[in-house]
Amino acid sequence: MPLFEGPADAVANVYAQSLFELARSKGGEAAISQSLAELEAIVELARTDPKFGEFLSSRIISAKDRAASIDRIFKGRVCDLTLNFLKVLNHKDRLGHLAKIEGSFDRLAQESFGRVEVDVYAAEPLDRAQVESISQRLRAVLGKEPVVHPYVDPRMIGGIKIQIGDRFIDASIASRLRKMRDRLANEGAATLRDRAGRILDSRGDAASSNGH
């Protein structure tokens, strides 16, 4: 079975927080950055290599056998902190949650560095000048250093969509057209109601005058 993907959950947050605090106590920002880079590389490998992903998350392999394999694969290739963390996850049968844990750990790391992860979606690839322009605007608004990750969404017509943690900003052309359509529909209905009201009022006044 592949790694569990998606937003970090309570389990991922607990393990990520434990690793973050341990890394900070062991070597500060340098240790945090190193463990983050190593976890990112391991998760990416698990995503691109199905056999390795199965090795990490399979319930068929015993924890003892997997621990020995983890030592052979990673010893000397990652720092002791990351290696021991993988062993803890293996012992607790949580290696399948590694992708979610890495995502939560990344968020903690960026917050501690005064940075914020930002996903930007556009219909076509953004060039360096466009990414820098977006970064400058976000920097002014957020008061933090944005780490912009540009993505292409071929379903979009134009404009951009921005994801900052749980916050989503839709500045796409499709969104603008939809808002314009809704505004015209609402304003049109209001105009019709107002016009009908004026007509009914004028008829009522005329009827009252004729009655007198």
C-alpha positions in Angstrom: 0.0 0.0 0.0 1.3 3.5 -0.7 2.0 6.2 1.9 -1.0 8.0 3.3 -1.3 11.4 1.6 -3.3 14.5 2.3 -3.3 17.2 5.0 -1.5 16.5 8.2 -3.7 14.9 10.9 -3.4 14.7 14.7 -1.0 11.7 14.5 1.3 13.4 12.0 1.3 16.6 14.0 2.3 14.8 17.2 5.3 13.0 15.6 6.3 16.1 13.6 6.3 18.2 16.8 8.4 15.6 18.6 11.0 15.5 15.8 11.0 19.3 15.6 11.7 19.8 19.3 14.4 17.2 19.3 16.1 18.7 16.3 15.9 22.2 17.8 17.5 20.9 21.0 20.2 19.0 19.2 21.4 21.6 16.7 18.9 24.4 16.2 18.1 25.6 12.7 20.8 23.6 11.0 19.5 20.3 12.5 16.0 21.2 11.6 16.9 22.0 8.0 18.9 18.8 7.6 16.2 16.5 8.9 13.6 18.4 6.8 15.7 17.9 3.6 16.3 14.3 4.4 12.6 13.6 5.1 11.6 15.4 1.9 14.0 13.2 -0.1 12.8 10.0 1.5 9.1 10.9 0.9 9.9 11.9 -2.7 11.6 8.5 -3.3 8.6 6.7 -1.8 6.3 8.5 -4.2 8.4 7.9 -7.3 9.5 4.3 -6.5 6.4 2.1 -5.8 8.6 -0.7 -4.4 10.2 1.6 -1.8 6.8 3.1 -0.9 5.5 -0.4 -0.4 8.5 -1.3 1.7 7.8 1.6 4.1 4.1 1.1 4.4 3.6 -2.6 4.0 2.0 -4.5 6.9 3.4 -7.8 5.7 7.0 -6.9 6.5 7.7 -7.3 10.2 9.0 -4.3 12.2 12.2 -6.2 13.0 13.0 -7.0 9.4 12.2 -3.5 8.3 14.4 -2.0 11.0 17.3 -4.0 9.8 16.7 -2.9 6.2 16.3 0.8 7.3 19.7 0.6 8.9 21.3 -0.9 5.7 19.6 1.6 3.4 20.0 4.8 5.4 22.9 4.5 7.8 25.6 6.9 6.8 23.3 8.5 4.3 21.1 10.5 6.7 21.9 12.0 10.1 21.4 9.9 13.2 18.4 12.0 14.2 16.5 11.2 11.0 17.6 7.6 11.1 16.4 7.1 14.7 13.2 8.9 13.9 12.5 6.4 11.0 13.2 3.6 13.4 10.7 5.0 15.9 8.0 5.3 13.2 8.7 1.8 12.2 8.4 0.5 15.8 5.1 2.4 16.2 3.9 1.2 12.8 3.6 4.8 11.6 5.9 4.8 8.6 2.9 4.8 6.3 2.2 8.3 7.7 5.6 9.6 6.7 4.3 11.9 4.0 1.8 13.6 6.3 4.5 13.9 9.1 6.9 15.5 6.6 4.3 18.0 5.6 3.6 18.9 9.3 7.3 19.1 10.1 7.9 21.3 7.1 5.2 23.7 8.3 6.8 23.9 11.8 10.2 24.5 10.3 9.1 27.3 8.0 7.2 29.0 10.9 10.3 28.8 13.1 12.4 30.3 10.3 9.9 33.2 9.8 8.8 31.8 6.5 5.5 30.6 5.1 4.8 28.0 2.5 2.6 29.3 -0.4 1.2 27.2 -3.3 0.4 29.2 -6.4 -1.7 27.7 -9.2 -1.8 29.2 -12.7 -3.0 28.1 -16.1 0.5 28.3 -17.5 4.0 28.1 -16.0 5.0 31.3 -14.1 8.4 32.8 -15.0 10.9 34.0 -12.5 9.7 37.6 -12.7 6.1 36.6 -12.1 7.0 34.5 -9.1 9.1 37.3 -7.6 6.3 39.8 -8.1 3.9 37.5 -6.3 6.5 36.9 -3.5 6.9 40.7 -3.0 3.1 41.2 -2.7 2.8 38.3 -0.3 5.8 39.5 1.8 4.1 42.9 2.2 0.8 41.4 3.2 2.0 38.5 5.4 5.0 40.1 7.1 6.9 36.9 6.5 9.1 35.5 3.9 7.0 33.5 1.5 8.3 30.2 0.0 6.4 30.1 -3.3 5.7 26.8 -5.0 4.3 27.4 -8.5 2.0 24.8 -10.0 0.2 24.6 -13.3 -3.6 23.8 -13.3 -4.6 23.3 -17.0 -8.3 23.6 -15.9 -7.8 27.3 -15.2 -8.6 30.0 -17.8 -6.2 32.5 -16.3 -5.3 34.4 -13.2 -4.0 32.6 -10.1 -5.1 30.7 -7.1 -3.2 30.9 -3.8 -3.1 28.4 -1.0 -1.5 29.5 2.3 -2.1 26.8 4.9 -5.8 26.5 5.4 -6.4 29.8 3.6 -7.4 29.8 -0.1 -7.5 32.8 -2.3 -9.1 32.4 -5.7 -8.1 35.2 -8.1 -8.7 33.2 -11.2 -10.5 34.6 -14.2 -13.1 31.9 -13.8 -13.8 33.1 -10.2 -14.0 36.7 -11.4 -16.5 35.8 -14.1 -18.5 33.8 -11.7 -18.7 36.7 -9.3 -19.6 39.0 -12.1 -22.3 36.7 -13.2 -23.7 36.4 -9.7 -23.5 40.2 -9.2 -25.4 40.8 -12.4 -28.0 38.2 -11.5 -28.5 39.7 -8.1 -28.5 43.3 -9.2 -30.7 42.4 -12.1 -33.3 40.7 -9.8 -33.1 43.7 -7.4 -33.7 46.1 -10.4 -36.7 44.1 -11.5 -38.1 44.0 -8.0 -37.6 47.8 -7.6 -39.2 48.5 -11.0 -42.2 46.2 -10.2 -42.6 47.9 -6.9 -42.6 51.4 -8.5 -45.2 50.3 -11.1 -47.4 48.8 -8.4 -47.1 51.8 -6.2 -47.9 54.1 -9.1 -51.0 52.0 -10.0 -52.0 52.1 -6.4 -51.7 55.8 -6.2 -53.7 56.2 -9.5 -56.4 53.9 -8.1 -56.6 56.0 -5.0 -56.9 59.2 -7.0 -59.7 57.8 -9.1 -61.6 56.6 -6.0 -61.6 60.2 -4.8 
